[in-house]
Structures are given as structure tokens and as C-alpha cells.
Amino acid sequence: MKSTIYKVRFNNPPREDGRTEYFFNTLTAIYKLFTKKEIGCDVRRLWNLKVSKGHQYVSRTCTIVSEVLHTNDSE
């Protein structure tokens, strides 16, 4: 079974832990952890740019791409 995940890669770590990559199961989930200012746009813009259909979003602060997550639903 295939699912989609969204990878957010920041140019500079947004948090004190130093991480630059974060993974989410929906575009909306990104905004539960980060603000519009940190991302550079709101979730509607990501939908309009068709990030969920494979297009990427690139801003001054981060890049957001969709990735296929392969799972085994028989386990």
C-alpha cells in the first residue's frame, strides 16, 4: 500500500534542536507545529500549488515536497 508523506526541509533549523527536516501525513498537520510565517505561506497556497500532486513549494525559509511512503498492510 502506498501513502503520501510531506517533507518540510528548512534552510536553517527553526527550533533549538537543530533539526532541518520534518515529516507530516497531511499538509494541514504542518501548521500544527509551524506558523504561516515560519513556512512562508498558508495551507491553501500549498493546495493551490498542488503540492499534494507532486509539485514542490520553495520559499526563502523552506522546501515542501510530497513523497511516497510504501507500507505493508498485511502485517
PyMOL Python script that loads the backbone (N, CA, C, O; Angstrom):
from pymol import cmd

cmd.read_pdbstr("""\
ATOM      1  N   MET A   1       0.846  -1.186   0.000  1.00  0.00           N
ATOM      2  CA  MET A   1       0.000   0.000   0.000  1.00  0.00           C
ATOM      3  C   MET A   1       0.886   1.243   0.000  1.00  0.00           C
ATOM      4  O   MET A   1       1.907   1.280   0.688  1.00  0.00           O
ATOM      5  N   LYS A   2       0.501   2.254  -0.766  1.00  0.00           N
ATOM      6  CA  LYS A   2       1.269   3.492  -0.820  1.00  0.00           C
ATOM      7  C   LYS A   2       0.490   4.611  -0.136  1.00  0.00           C
ATOM      8  O   LYS A   2      -0.728   4.724  -0.276  1.00  0.00           O
ATOM      9  N   SER A   3       1.220   5.424   0.599  1.00  0.00           N
ATOM     10  CA  SER A   3       0.655   6.615   1.230  1.00  0.00           C
ATOM     11  C   SER A   3       1.547   7.785   0.864  1.00  0.00           C
ATOM     12  O   SER A   3       2.663   7.605   0.377  1.00  0.00           O
ATOM     13  N   THR A   4       1.045   8.976   1.102  1.00  0.00           N
ATOM     14  CA  THR A   4       1.831  10.175   0.837  1.00  0.00           C
ATOM     15  C   THR A   4       2.261  10.795   2.154  1.00  0.00           C
ATOM     16  O   THR A   4       1.469  10.912   3.089  1.00  0.00           O
ATOM     17  N   ILE A   5       3.520  11.190   2.215  1.00  0.00           N
ATOM     18  CA  ILE A   5       4.002  11.993   3.339  1.00  0.00           C
ATOM     19  C   ILE A   5       4.561  13.286   2.758  1.00  0.00           C
ATOM     20  O   ILE A   5       4.906  13.366   1.579  1.00  0.00           O
ATOM     21  N   TYR A   6       4.639  14.278   3.609  1.00  0.00           N
ATOM     22  CA  TYR A   6       5.155  15.584   3.192  1.00  0.00           C
ATOM     23  C   TYR A   6       6.411  15.882   3.979  1.00  0.00           C
ATOM     24  O   TYR A   6       6.421  15.843   5.209  1.00  0.00           O
ATOM     25  N   LYS A   7       7.471  16.180   3.247  1.00  0.00           N
ATOM     26  CA  LYS A   7       8.746  16.514   3.875  1.00  0.00           C
ATOM     27  C   LYS A   7       8.919  18.025   3.829  1.00  0.00           C
ATOM     28  O   LYS A   7       8.824  18.645   2.770  1.00  0.00           O
ATOM     29  N   VAL A   8       9.173  18.600   4.987  1.00  0.00           N
ATOM     30  CA  VAL A   8       9.476  20.026   5.094  1.00  0.00           C
ATOM     31  C   VAL A   8      10.954  20.126   5.438  1.00  0.00           C
ATOM     32  O   VAL A   8      11.389  19.637   6.481  1.00  0.00           O
ATOM     33  N   ARG A   9      11.720  20.754   4.566  1.00  0.00           N
ATOM     34  CA  ARG A   9      13.157  20.926   4.789  1.00  0.00           C
ATOM     35  C   ARG A   9      13.450  22.416   4.910  1.00  0.00           C
ATOM     36  O   ARG A   9      13.288  23.176   3.955  1.00  0.00           O
ATOM     37  N   PHE A  10      13.882  22.815   6.091  1.00  0.00           N
ATOM     38  CA  PHE A  10      14.199  24.217   6.346  1.00  0.00           C
ATOM     39  C   PHE A  10      15.635  24.522   5.948  1.00  0.00           C
ATOM     40  O   PHE A  10      16.516  23.671   6.066  1.00  0.00           O
ATOM     41  N   ASN A  11      15.858  25.728   5.482  1.00  0.00           N
ATOM     42  CA  ASN A  11      17.217  26.176   5.156  1.00  0.00           C
ATOM     43  C   ASN A  11      18.050  26.346   6.415  1.00  0.00           C
ATOM     44  O   ASN A  11      19.252  26.084   6.410  1.00  0.00           O
ATOM     45  N   ASN A  12      17.418  26.781   7.486  1.00  0.00           N
ATOM     46  CA  ASN A  12      18.049  26.938   8.794  1.00  0.00           C
ATOM     47  C   ASN A  12      17.141  26.295   9.831  1.00  0.00           C
ATOM     48  O   ASN A  12      15.920  26.384   9.703  1.00  0.00           O
ATOM     49  N   PRO A  13      17.695  25.651  10.854  1.00  0.00           N
ATOM     50  CA  PRO A  13      16.853  24.996  11.860  1.00  0.00           C
ATOM     51  C   PRO A  13      15.883  25.985  12.508  1.00  0.00           C
ATOM     52  O   PRO A  13      16.304  27.025  13.016  1.00  0.00           O
ATOM     53  N   PRO A  14      14.585  25.664  12.492  1.00  0.00           N
ATOM     54  CA  PRO A  14      13.594  26.564  13.082  1.00  0.00           C
ATOM     55  C   PRO A  14      13.458  26.413  14.598  1.00  0.00           C
ATOM     56  O   PRO A  14      12.863  27.266  15.256  1.00  0.00           O
ATOM     57  N   ARG A  15      14.006  25.335  15.148  1.00  0.00           N
ATOM     58  CA  ARG A  15      13.901  25.040  16.572  1.00  0.00           C
ATOM     59  C   ARG A  15      15.292  24.863  17.163  1.00  0.00           C
ATOM     60  O   ARG A  15      16.277  24.725  16.437  1.00  0.00           O
ATOM     61  N   GLU A  16      15.356  24.870  18.469  1.00  0.00           N
ATOM     62  CA  GLU A  16      16.647  24.758  19.162  1.00  0.00           C
ATOM     63  C   GLU A  16      17.295  23.384  19.014  1.00  0.00           C
ATOM     64  O   GLU A  16      18.491  23.240  19.268  1.00  0.00           O
ATOM     65  N   ASP A  17      16.526  22.371  18.608  1.00  0.00           N
ATOM     66  CA  ASP A  17      17.097  21.021  18.481  1.00  0.00           C
ATOM     67  C   ASP A  17      18.001  20.857  17.267  1.00  0.00           C
ATOM     68  O   ASP A  17      18.671  19.833  17.137  1.00  0.00           O
ATOM     69  N   GLY A  18      18.034  21.846  16.377  1.00  0.00           N
ATOM     70  CA  GLY A  18      18.927  21.817  15.224  1.00  0.00           C
ATOM     71  C   GLY A  18      18.417  21.040  14.024  1.00  0.00           C
ATOM     72  O   GLY A  18      19.097  20.982  12.999  1.00  0.00           O
ATOM     73  N   ARG A  19      17.238  20.443  14.125  1.00  0.00           N
ATOM     74  CA  ARG A  19      16.681  19.682  13.003  1.00  0.00           C
ATOM     75  C   ARG A  19      16.290  20.610  11.854  1.00  0.00           C
ATOM     76  O   ARG A  19      15.842  21.736  12.070  1.00  0.00           O
ATOM     77  N   THR A  20      16.470  20.113  10.632  1.00  0.00           N
ATOM     78  CA  THR A  20      16.041  20.872   9.457  1.00  0.00           C
ATOM     79  C   THR A  20      14.979  20.128   8.654  1.00  0.00           C
ATOM     80  O   THR A  20      14.344  20.730   7.788  1.00  0.00           O
ATOM     81  N   GLU A  21      14.767  18.836   8.915  1.00  0.00           N
ATOM     82  CA  GLU A  21      13.769  18.063   8.181  1.00  0.00           C
ATOM     83  C   GLU A  21      12.686  17.538   9.114  1.00  0.00           C
ATOM     84  O   GLU A  21      12.961  17.039  10.205  1.00  0.00           O
ATOM     85  N   TYR A  22      11.433  17.667   8.643  1.00  0.00           N
ATOM     86  CA  TYR A  22      10.268  17.209   9.383  1.00  0.00           C
ATOM     87  C   TYR A  22       9.345  16.510   8.409  1.00  0.00           C
ATOM     88  O   TYR A  22       9.299  16.862   7.230  1.00  0.00           O
ATOM     89  N   PHE A  23       8.606  15.520   8.894  1.00  0.00           N
ATOM     90  CA  PHE A  23       7.710  14.734   8.047  1.00  0.00           C
ATOM     91  C   PHE A  23       6.297  14.755   8.614  1.00  0.00           C
ATOM     92  O   PHE A  23       6.102  14.663   9.826  1.00  0.00           O
ATOM     93  N   PHE A  24       5.306  14.878   7.719  1.00  0.00           N
ATOM     94  CA  PHE A  24       3.906  15.006   8.118  1.00  0.00           C
ATOM     95  C   PHE A  24       3.032  14.133   7.225  1.00  0.00           C
ATOM     96  O   PHE A  24       3.386  13.854   6.079  1.00  0.00           O
ATOM     97  N   ASN A  25       1.879  13.701   7.760  1.00  0.00           N
ATOM     98  CA  ASN A  25       0.985  12.879   6.954  1.00  0.00           C
ATOM     99  C   ASN A  25      -0.037  13.696   6.173  1.00  0.00           C
ATOM    100  O   ASN A  25      -0.676  13.163   5.266  1.00  0.00           O
ATOM    101  N   THR A  26      -0.206  14.974   6.501  1.00  0.00           N
ATOM    102  CA  THR A  26      -1.092  15.861   5.745  1.00  0.00           C
ATOM    103  C   THR A  26      -0.458  17.252   5.666  1.00  0.00           C
ATOM    104  O   THR A  26       0.411  17.598   6.465  1.00  0.00           O
ATOM    105  N   LEU A  27      -0.903  18.027   4.703  1.00  0.00           N
ATOM    106  CA  LEU A  27      -0.424  19.407   4.615  1.00  0.00           C
ATOM    107  C   LEU A  27      -0.898  20.214   5.822  1.00  0.00           C
ATOM    108  O   LEU A  27      -0.168  21.066   6.329  1.00  0.00           O
ATOM    109  N   THR A  28      -2.113  19.946   6.277  1.00  0.00           N
ATOM    110  CA  THR A  28      -2.661  20.654   7.431  1.00  0.00           C
ATOM    111  C   THR A  28      -1.841  20.400   8.687  1.00  0.00           C
ATOM    112  O   THR A  28      -1.690  21.297   9.517  1.00  0.00           O
ATOM    113  N   ALA A  29      -1.314  19.200   8.838  1.00  0.00           N
ATOM    114  CA  ALA A  29      -0.532  18.844  10.032  1.00  0.00           C
ATOM    115  C   ALA A  29       0.724  19.711  10.165  1.00  0.00           C
ATOM    116  O   ALA A  29       1.207  19.927  11.277  1.00  0.00           O
ATOM    117  N   ILE A  30       1.245  20.196   9.070  1.00  0.00           N
ATOM    118  CA  ILE A  30       2.431  21.058   9.111  1.00  0.00           C
ATOM    119  C   ILE A  30       2.165  22.276   9.987  1.00  0.00           C
ATOM    120  O   ILE A  30       3.042  22.732  10.720  1.00  0.00           O
ATOM    121  N   TYR A  31       0.947  22.794   9.903  1.00  0.00           N
ATOM    122  CA  TYR A  31       0.594  24.028  10.613  1.00  0.00           C
ATOM    123  C   TYR A  31       0.206  23.800  12.068  1.00  0.00           C
ATOM    124  O   TYR A  31      -0.109  24.753  12.781  1.00  0.00           O
ATOM    125  N   LYS A  32       0.225  22.564  12.509  1.00  0.00           N
ATOM    126  CA  LYS A  32       0.052  22.273  13.930  1.00  0.00           C
ATOM    127  C   LYS A  32       1.377  22.453  14.670  1.00  0.00           C
ATOM    128  O   LYS A  32       1.402  22.649  15.885  1.00  0.00           O
ATOM    129  N   LEU A  33       2.475  22.385  13.918  1.00  0.00           N
ATOM    130  CA  LEU A  33       3.800  22.559  14.507  1.00  0.00           C
ATOM    131  C   LEU A  33       4.442  23.895  14.133  1.00  0.00           C
ATOM    132  O   LEU A  33       5.167  24.485  14.934  1.00  0.00           O
ATOM    133  N   PHE A  34       4.172  24.370  12.911  1.00  0.00           N
ATOM    134  CA  PHE A  34       4.797  25.591  12.425  1.00  0.00           C
ATOM    135  C   PHE A  34       3.755  26.647  12.052  1.00  0.00           C
ATOM    136  O   PHE A  34       2.615  26.322  11.718  1.00  0.00           O
ATOM    137  N   THR A  35       4.159  27.898  12.114  1.00  0.00           N
ATOM    138  CA  THR A  35       3.265  29.001  11.753  1.00  0.00           C
ATOM    139  C   THR A  35       3.379  29.310  10.265  1.00  0.00           C
ATOM    140  O   THR A  35       4.301  28.856   9.589  1.00  0.00           O
ATOM    141  N   LYS A  36       2.416  30.097   9.768  1.00  0.00           N
ATOM    142  CA  LYS A  36       2.478  30.555   8.373  1.00  0.00           C
ATOM    143  C   LYS A  36       3.775  31.324   8.126  1.00  0.00           C
ATOM    144  O   LYS A  36       4.383  31.196   7.063  1.00  0.00           O
ATOM    145  N   LYS A  37       4.189  32.107   9.091  1.00  0.00           N
ATOM    146  CA  LYS A  37       5.410  32.894   8.927  1.00  0.00           C
ATOM    147  C   LYS A  37       6.632  31.989   8.801  1.00  0.00           C
ATOM    148  O   LYS A  37       7.523  32.258   7.995  1.00  0.00           O
ATOM    149  N   GLU A  38       6.677  30.926   9.588  1.00  0.00           N
ATOM    150  CA  GLU A  38       7.819  30.009   9.508  1.00  0.00           C
ATOM    151  C   GLU A  38       7.855  29.276   8.169  1.00  0.00           C
ATOM    152  O   GLU A  38       8.931  29.026   7.627  1.00  0.00           O
ATOM    153  N   ILE A  39       6.694  28.933   7.639  1.00  0.00           N
ATOM    154  CA  ILE A  39       6.607  28.219   6.362  1.00  0.00           C
ATOM    155  C   ILE A  39       6.728  29.182   5.186  1.00  0.00           C
ATOM    156  O   ILE A  39       7.383  28.870   4.191  1.00  0.00           O
ATOM    157  N   GLY A  40       6.112  30.330   5.296  1.00  0.00           N
ATOM    158  CA  GLY A  40       6.157  31.317   4.217  1.00  0.00           C
ATOM    159  C   GLY A  40       4.844  31.445   3.467  1.00  0.00           C
ATOM    160  O   GLY A  40       4.731  32.266   2.556  1.00  0.00           O
ATOM    161  N   CYS A  41       3.846  30.647   3.836  1.00  0.00           N
ATOM    162  CA  CYS A  41       2.521  30.732   3.222  1.00  0.00           C
ATOM    163  C   CYS A  41       1.534  29.952   4.078  1.00  0.00           C
ATOM    164  O   CYS A  41       1.917  29.299   5.049  1.00  0.00           O
ATOM    165  N   ASP A  42       0.253  30.026   3.705  1.00  0.00           N
ATOM    166  CA  ASP A  42      -0.741  29.231   4.430  1.00  0.00           C
ATOM    167  C   ASP A  42      -1.028  27.941   3.664  1.00  0.00           C
ATOM    168  O   ASP A  42      -0.560  27.760   2.540  1.00  0.00           O
ATOM    169  N   VAL A  43      -1.796  27.054   4.279  1.00  0.00           N
ATOM    170  CA  VAL A  43      -2.050  25.742   3.694  1.00  0.00           C
ATOM    171  C   VAL A  43      -2.809  25.839   2.375  1.00  0.00           C
ATOM    172  O   VAL A  43      -2.611  25.000   1.497  1.00  0.00           O
ATOM    173  N   ARG A  44      -3.668  26.835   2.215  1.00  0.00           N
ATOM    174  CA  ARG A  44      -4.393  26.998   0.949  1.00  0.00           C
ATOM    175  C   ARG A  44      -3.443  27.195  -0.224  1.00  0.00           C
ATOM    176  O   ARG A  44      -3.689  26.698  -1.323  1.00  0.00           O
ATOM    177  N   ARG A  45      -2.373  27.912   0.012  1.00  0.00           N
ATOM    178  CA  ARG A  45      -1.381  28.123  -1.058  1.00  0.00           C
ATOM    179  C   ARG A  45      -0.733  26.798  -1.451  1.00  0.00           C
ATOM    180  O   ARG A  45      -0.508  26.544  -2.635  1.00  0.00           O
ATOM    181  N   LEU A  46      -0.434  25.960  -0.472  1.00  0.00           N
ATOM    182  CA  LEU A  46       0.155  24.647  -0.781  1.00  0.00           C
ATOM    183  C   LEU A  46      -0.808  23.804  -1.619  1.00  0.00           C
ATOM    184  O   LEU A  46      -0.388  23.116  -2.549  1.00  0.00           O
ATOM    185  N   TRP A  47      -2.103  23.861  -1.286  1.00  0.00           N
ATOM    186  CA  TRP A  47      -3.089  23.138  -2.090  1.00  0.00           C
ATOM    187  C   TRP A  47      -3.160  23.722  -3.493  1.00  0.00           C
ATOM    188  O   TRP A  47      -3.202  22.971  -4.468  1.00  0.00           O
ATOM    189  N   ASN A  48      -3.175  25.055  -3.615  1.00  0.00           N
ATOM    190  CA  ASN A  48      -3.235  25.697  -4.932  1.00  0.00           C
ATOM    191  C   ASN A  48      -2.012  25.390  -5.787  1.00  0.00           C
ATOM    192  O   ASN A  48      -2.107  25.303  -7.011  1.00  0.00           O
ATOM    193  N   LEU A  49      -0.867  25.227  -5.139  1.00  0.00           N
ATOM    194  CA  LEU A  49       0.363  24.880  -5.860  1.00  0.00           C
ATOM    195  C   LEU A  49       0.441  23.393  -6.187  1.00  0.00           C
ATOM    196  O   LEU A  49       1.382  22.945  -6.844  1.00  0.00           O
ATOM    197  N   LYS A  50      -0.547  22.632  -5.729  1.00  0.00           N
ATOM    198  CA  LYS A  50      -0.638  21.188  -5.978  1.00  0.00           C
ATOM    199  C   LYS A  50       0.537  20.406  -5.402  1.00  0.00           C
ATOM    200  O   LYS A  50       1.055  19.478  -6.021  1.00  0.00           O
ATOM    201  N   VAL A  51       0.940  20.807  -4.204  1.00  0.00           N
ATOM    202  CA  VAL A  51       1.998  20.068  -3.506  1.00  0.00           C
ATOM    203  C   VAL A  51       1.557  18.624  -3.291  1.00  0.00           C
ATOM    204  O   VAL A  51       2.376  17.708  -3.374  1.00  0.00           O
ATOM    205  N   SER A  52       0.280  18.415  -3.018  1.00  0.00           N
ATOM    206  CA  SER A  52      -0.227  17.055  -2.804  1.00  0.00           C
ATOM    207  C   SER A  52      -0.196  16.209  -4.075  1.00  0.00           C
ATOM    208  O   SER A  52      -0.307  14.985  -4.002  1.00  0.00           O
ATOM    209  N   LYS A  53      -0.048  16.841  -5.231  1.00  0.00           N
ATOM    210  CA  LYS A  53       0.005  16.131  -6.517  1.00  0.00           C
ATOM    211  C   LYS A  53       1.431  15.980  -7.041  1.00  0.00           C
ATOM    212  O   LYS A  53       1.633  15.567  -8.183  1.00  0.00           O
ATOM    213  N   GLY A  54       2.430  16.314  -6.203  1.00  0.00           N
ATOM    214  CA  GLY A  54       3.813  16.113  -6.602  1.00  0.00           C
ATOM    215  C   GLY A  54       4.609  17.362  -6.887  1.00  0.00           C
ATOM    216  O   GLY A  54       5.824  17.287  -7.069  1.00  0.00           O
ATOM    217  N   HIS A  55       3.954  18.515  -6.932  1.00  0.00           N
ATOM    218  CA  HIS A  55       4.693  19.761  -7.135  1.00  0.00           C
ATOM    219  C   HIS A  55       5.365  20.161  -5.823  1.00  0.00           C
ATOM    220  O   HIS A  55       4.876  19.821  -4.745  1.00  0.00           O
ATOM    221  N   GLN A  56       6.453  20.863  -5.910  1.00  0.00           N
ATOM    222  CA  GLN A  56       7.105  21.296  -4.683  1.00  0.00           C
ATOM    223  C   GLN A  56       6.888  22.776  -4.429  1.00  0.00           C
ATOM    224  O   GLN A  56       6.638  23.564  -5.342  1.00  0.00           O
ATOM    225  N   TYR A  57       6.994  23.121  -3.165  1.00  0.00           N
ATOM    226  CA  TYR A  57       6.888  24.512  -2.735  1.00  0.00           C
ATOM    227  C   TYR A  57       8.269  24.924  -2.235  1.00  0.00           C
ATOM    228  O   TYR A  57       8.867  24.231  -1.412  1.00  0.00           O
ATOM    229  N   VAL A  58       8.767  26.038  -2.724  1.00  0.00           N
ATOM    230  CA  VAL A  58      10.063  26.548  -2.295  1.00  0.00           C
ATOM    231  C   VAL A  58       9.895  27.998  -1.863  1.00  0.00           C
ATOM    232  O   VAL A  58       9.388  28.827  -2.619  1.00  0.00           O
ATOM    233  N   SER A  59      10.325  28.297  -0.638  1.00  0.00           N
ATOM    234  CA  SER A  59      10.287  29.668  -0.136  1.00  0.00           C
ATOM    235  C   SER A  59      11.683  30.045   0.357  1.00  0.00           C
ATOM    236  O   SER A  59      12.627  29.263   0.241  1.00  0.00           O
ATOM    237  N   ARG A  60      11.796  31.232   0.898  1.00  0.00           N
ATOM    238  CA  ARG A  60      13.080  31.647   1.469  1.00  0.00           C
ATOM    239  C   ARG A  60      13.459  30.811   2.689  1.00  0.00           C
ATOM    240  O   ARG A  60      14.638  30.672   3.015  1.00  0.00           O
ATOM    241  N   THR A  61      12.447  30.256   3.359  1.00  0.00           N
ATOM    242  CA  THR A  61      12.714  29.537   4.606  1.00  0.00           C
ATOM    243  C   THR A  61      12.748  28.025   4.474  1.00  0.00           C
ATOM    244  O   THR A  61      13.466  27.358   5.219  1.00  0.00           O
ATOM    245  N   CYS A  62      11.974  27.467   3.527  1.00  0.00           N
ATOM    246  CA  CYS A  62      11.882  26.007   3.458  1.00  0.00           C
ATOM    247  C   CYS A  62      11.447  25.517   2.084  1.00  0.00           C
ATOM    248  O   CYS A  62      11.051  26.291   1.212  1.00  0.00           O
ATOM    249  N   THR A  63      11.536  24.190   1.924  1.00  0.00           N
ATOM    250  CA  THR A  63      11.036  23.489   0.747  1.00  0.00           C
ATOM    251  C   THR A  63      10.102  22.401   1.243  1.00  0.00           C
ATOM    252  O   THR A  63      10.411  21.702   2.208  1.00  0.00           O
ATOM    253  N   ILE A  64       8.948  22.253   0.578  1.00  0.00           N
ATOM    254  CA  ILE A  64       7.995  21.208   0.937  1.00  0.00           C
ATOM    255  C   ILE A  64       7.751  20.354  -0.294  1.00  0.00           C
ATOM    256  O   ILE A  64       7.425  20.866  -1.365  1.00  0.00           O
ATOM    257  N   VAL A  65       7.914  19.046  -0.131  1.00  0.00           N
ATOM    258  CA  VAL A  65       7.673  18.098  -1.214  1.00  0.00           C
ATOM    259  C   VAL A  65       6.830  16.943  -0.696  1.00  0.00           C
ATOM    260  O   VAL A  65       6.857  16.630   0.494  1.00  0.00           O
ATOM    261  N   SER A  66       6.083  16.314  -1.590  1.00  0.00           N
ATOM    262  CA  SER A  66       5.372  15.095  -1.228  1.00  0.00           C
ATOM    263  C   SER A  66       6.236  13.911  -1.635  1.00  0.00           C
ATOM    264  O   SER A  66       6.913  13.941  -2.662  1.00  0.00           O
ATOM    265  N   GLU A  67       6.202  12.877  -0.818  1.00  0.00           N
ATOM    266  CA  GLU A  67       6.968  11.663  -1.059  1.00  0.00           C
ATOM    267  C   GLU A  67       6.029  10.473  -0.905  1.00  0.00           C
ATOM    268  O   GLU A  67       5.074  10.528  -0.130  1.00  0.00           O
ATOM    269  N   VAL A  68       6.297   9.410  -1.633  1.00  0.00           N
ATOM    270  CA  VAL A  68       5.516   8.187  -1.491  1.00  0.00           C
ATOM    271  C   VAL A  68       6.105   7.387  -0.335  1.00  0.00           C
ATOM    272  O   VAL A  68       7.313   7.161  -0.263  1.00  0.00           O
ATOM    273  N   LEU A  69       5.232   6.968   0.558  1.00  0.00           N
ATOM    274  CA  LEU A  69       5.621   6.120   1.681  1.00  0.00           C
ATOM    275  C   LEU A  69       5.049   4.741   1.403  1.00  0.00           C
ATOM    276  O   LEU A  69       3.830   4.568   1.371  1.00  0.00           O
ATOM    277  N   HIS A  70       5.904   3.774   1.204  1.00  0.00           N
ATOM    278  CA  HIS A  70       5.465   2.413   0.931  1.00  0.00           C
ATOM    279  C   HIS A  70       5.269   1.688   2.249  1.00  0.00           C
ATOM    280  O   HIS A  70       6.166   1.671   3.091  1.00  0.00           O
ATOM    281  N   THR A  71       4.099   1.087   2.432  1.00  0.00           N
ATOM    282  CA  THR A  71       3.808   0.360   3.651  1.00  0.00           C
ATOM    283  C   THR A  71       3.363  -1.056   3.307  1.00  0.00           C
ATOM    284  O   THR A  71       2.994  -1.349   2.170  1.00  0.00           O
ATOM    285  N   ASN A  72       3.404  -1.911   4.294  1.00  0.00           N
ATOM    286  CA  ASN A  72       2.954  -3.274   4.124  1.00  0.00           C
ATOM    287  C   ASN A  72       1.715  -3.448   4.987  1.00  0.00           C
ATOM    288  O   ASN A  72       1.820  -3.591   6.205  1.00  0.00           O
ATOM    289  N   ASP A  73       0.548  -3.438   4.368  1.00  0.00           N
ATOM    290  CA  ASP A  73      -0.697  -3.512   5.129  1.00  0.00           C
ATOM    291  C   ASP A  73      -1.062  -4.936   5.548  1.00  0.00           C
ATOM    292  O   ASP A  73      -2.091  -5.142   6.190  1.00  0.00           O
ATOM    293  N   SER A  74      -0.242  -5.910   5.198  1.00  0.00           N
ATOM    294  CA  SER A  74      -0.549  -7.285   5.593  1.00  0.00           C
ATOM    295  C   SER A  74       0.017  -7.660   6.954  1.00  0.00           C
ATOM    296  O   SER A  74      -0.243  -8.756   7.451  1.00  0.00           O
ATOM    297  N   GLU A  75       0.782  -6.772   7.559  1.00  0.00           N
ATOM    298  CA  GLU A  75       1.353  -7.074   8.882  1.00  0.00           C
ATOM    299  C   GLU A  75       0.445  -6.645   9.975  1.00  0.00           C
ATOM    300  O   GLU A  75       0.766  -6.822  11.150  1.00  0.00           O
TER     301      GLU A  75
END
""", "prot")
cmd.dss("prot")
cmd.show_as("cartoon", "prot")
cmd.util.cbc("prot")
cmd.orient("prot")
